[in-house]
Amino acid sequence: MALDEGERMKPTETLHERGQSLWLDNITRRMLDAGQLRRYIDSFAVTGLTSNPSIFDKAIESGGYDDAIRVCAAAGLSDEEVFTELAIGDLQRAADEFLGVHDRTDGVDGWVSLEVSPLLAHDTAATGPRRRSRLTRSRRGPCRTG
């Protein structure tokens, strides 16, 4: 990274220059709506994001999802399906934010991921189909909530 005279490289940029990818392990709808994720990407060189069901449970409890929950419930989705739609909706928006990183790094960075449910930790037969189902749904789901 070329710097102008007098400029200093941010510590997070130094990590990136040394081959480290800085991923965020948190996401909320408020973070997306307020532009906080975009600021993390632009200001702190965050290059990816991962999440899991526990993180989304806490995000949902923190608020900002009531309207989306009502839309999904009105569409007849089960609790599990509502959860999945909310998570995928937020992760799609996050992936859109990371698209420039993905393009700039030729696909090395700019990824967004969601772990499968811990309830499937000892059920490998169910993990594969659940993963494939979420992958298919992440291509834009039936009740756009993001």
C-alpha positions, 0 to 999 in steps of 0.5 A: 500500500503506497502512503503519502508522505507523513501518512501512517498505516493503520494497525489493521492495514499492517495486519492485512499487508502481512497476510492477515485477514481481519473478520468481524464476529458480530452482526446486527440489523442496526449495525447494517442500517447505521452504516457501522459495517461499512465504516469497519470495512473502510476505516479498519480494513475489516475483510470478512464476517462470520456469525452463528445462531447464538450471535443472531439470537442476541441480535434479534433480542436487541431489537430492530427485527420486529417488522421483519418477524411480522412479515415472515410470520404472516407468510406462514414461516415456522420459527426456524424459517423466520430465524433463517430468513432474518439471518440470511437477509442480514448476511446478504446485506453484509455480503453486498458491503464486502463485494468490493473487498472480494473483487479487490482481493480476487476472492481471497477476502470479502466472505460472509459465513454463518455456522450451522445450528449447534443443535446439529453438532453431533448430527452430520447427516443433518448438517449437510442438507441444512447447509445446502438449504441455507446456501440455496436460500441465501441466493435471495429468500421468499420474504425479503427482510434485509 
